[in-house]
Amino acid sequence: MSSRGVLLLALLLCGCAGLPQYSHPEPELHPQASAASPLALWAEPLLKQHPGQAGLVLLGSGTDAFLARLLLVAGTSERLDLQYYLYHNDLTGKVFTWALLQAADRGVRVRLLLDDMATRGADNELRLLNRHPNIDIRLFNPFLRDYPRDMQFLTRYGVSTRRMHNKAMIADNTLAIAGGRNIGDEYFDAARNAVVFGDLDVLTLGPVVDDASTEFDRYWNSGLAVPVEYVINDGEAQDETALNTLRLQLQHWLQSNRQHPYVQALQARALNLAEHYEQRLFWGKAYVVADAPDKIRSRHYQSPLFGNLITLLENAQQEVLLVSPYFVPGDEGVEFLAALVARGIHVQVLTNSLASTDVAAVHSAYKHYRAALLRAGVELYELRPDSQAAGEHRRWTGSSSASLHAKVLVIDQRYFYVGSMNLDPRSLRENTEMGVLFEQPQLGREASLNLQANLAQESYRLLLQGDELRWQEQRTDDTPQIYHHEPHASLWRRLQSWVLGILPIESEL
């Protein structure tokens, strides 16, 4: 057999390999929070005023969303559980890692569950952090380390291509943050000379936090969540000085960046932030809705998250607002939304324009459904790349483009959902997702009014003239500008979208 044939056979055999073989640890469940926890001492008086209810604070500002995470880490006394799809080693990633190390050093148990999609190049740091006696890291659906990762998308197709997209952070089983943000500069208004994401998280307290902890336990104890030491070769015997070297490197990096504009912005915003949260709390019924980890092993999984949202939509009486950065409704989705409009429901959809999307392939599939949606009476909006809704510090970050990343649903100004799930085939069938559903009329009204007030200024409204699409942009003097092709998208971007649009890839998007 030729050397090329041997290589191909080896790759195919590797493609048949499964998860690392090991004795999975005993299931670990979260304990109830201690009443002496600083977070519990802050939350308890508020919870007593609203028995049985959940409190929720919207984290629309990227800076506030990052500060909220740092404050939770600083206030935790016993346990931090974190579950993320992406965790970048950039400015905010380094600051966050340092904060986690500080918490672990003072005795906090840190459980970090990461999808293995974006850990390329991070093996050594993960290995070192995992050596800390109070830090345990597991990788969800890990890639094999003994042959190229990119090749595994082909040889392990249907395994490596299905990912854990959940995002959650839980502190002392008392406060939790969930929503659309990963850990990285572009999610926290810190990206320099790059796309800035408009995103949304919620800070929650009350019974819903215990539900979030239960969901975390379900993923942590899954056979798909593999301890780092069984995935990454630890090489030589553990060297206690290596972790300390990493700690010192982070400390030195932080000290050298104390005058960074973003660090300065964090310090300015940190004052009286807890009081701000108390003033912005909404109280009502809240539910965690999530897929099971085994979703990625099944081609016939019925998503409870998607099912719950569909049920709420079917029972809508007046108004539906959908915000999804990646929106590929398919023929069934178009028919579903058309049926809502036909019975008198006002349906508005906000997604990315070709100029603002960070995934042109998704836009190439979505564009085929725009005319049908408009003919059905759905109001369709696409985010402008110069939107000020994404990134409050674009003056100093140098970012030239905004992109939508928030996933939000508001129904009848009463039900409010925020989470990780996009309205596309990948979220529905391929990846695991989670979110928080909140029943609270005041929040629903405010979210509805704020979204609708900003649509004209921050997005293009799509119109049909005969069979031709038009994009309407509202200028500052309230006069409309009409575009006859994808506005502010380069010729190369439009060509890329056209080529991708003729490929049979929609089911993978």
CORTA-V965872 format. One record per backbone hydrogen bond with DSSP energy under -1.0 kcal/mol. NH is the residue of the N-H (numbers start at 1). CO is the residue of the C=O. Records with the same first field share a line. If there is no record, write none. Layout:
BEGIN
NH=CO  CO
END
This chain:
BEGIN
6=2
7=3
8=4
9=5
10=6
11=7
12=8
13=9
14=10
15=11
17=14
37=34
41=37
42=38
43=39
44=40
47=43
48=44
53=50
54=284
55=205
56=282
57=203
59=201
65=61
66=62
67=63
68=64
69=65
70=66
71=67
72=68
73=69
74=70
75=71
76=72
80=109
81=170
82=111
83=168
84=113
88=183
94=90
95=91
96=92
97=93
98=94
99=95
100=96
101=97
102=98
103=99
104=100
105=101
106=102
107=104
108=103
109=78
110=134
111=80
112=136
113=82
114=138
115=84
116=140
122=119
126=122
127=123
128=124
129=125
130=126
131=128
132=129
135=132
136=110
138=112
139=226
140=114
141=224
152=149
153=150
154=151
155=151
156=152
157=154
159=156
160=156
162=159
165=432
168=83
169=177
170=81
171=175
172=79
174=171
175=171
176=204
177=169
178=202
180=200
183=86
187=184
188=185
190=185
193=397
196=401
197=186
198=403
201=59
202=178
203=57
204=176
205=55
209=206
211=207
212=208
213=209
214=210
215=211
216=212
217=213
218=214
219=215
220=216
221=217
222=219
225=222
226=139
228=137
230=227
231=228
232=228
242=239
244=240
245=241
246=242
247=243
248=244
249=245
250=246
251=247
252=248
253=249
254=250
255=251
256=252
258=255
260=257
264=260
265=261
266=262
267=263
268=264
269=265
270=266
273=270
276=272
277=273
278=274
279=275
280=276
282=56
284=54
285=439
287=437
289=435
291=433
295=292
296=293
297=294
298=295
307=303
308=304
309=305
310=306
311=307
312=308
313=309
314=310
315=311
316=313
320=346
321=410
322=348
323=408
324=350
328=423
333=329
334=330
335=331
336=332
337=333
338=334
339=335
340=336
341=337
342=338
343=339
344=341
345=340
346=318
348=320
349=379
350=322
351=381
357=353
363=359
364=360
366=362
367=363
368=365
369=366
373=369
374=370
375=371
376=372
377=374
378=373
379=347
381=349
382=460
383=351
384=458
387=384
396=393
397=393
398=394
402=385
403=196
405=198
406=198
408=323
409=417
410=321
411=415
412=319
414=411
415=411
416=438
417=409
418=436
419=407
420=434
424=422
428=424
429=425
430=426
431=426
432=163
435=289
436=418
437=287
438=416
439=285
440=414
444=440
445=441
446=442
447=443
448=444
449=445
450=446
451=447
452=448
453=449
454=450
455=451
458=454
459=455
460=382
461=472
462=380
463=470
465=468
468=465
470=463
471=483
472=461
473=481
475=479
478=475
481=473
483=471
489=486
494=490
495=491
496=492
497=493
498=494
499=495
500=496
501=497
502=499
503=500
505=503
508=505
509=506
END
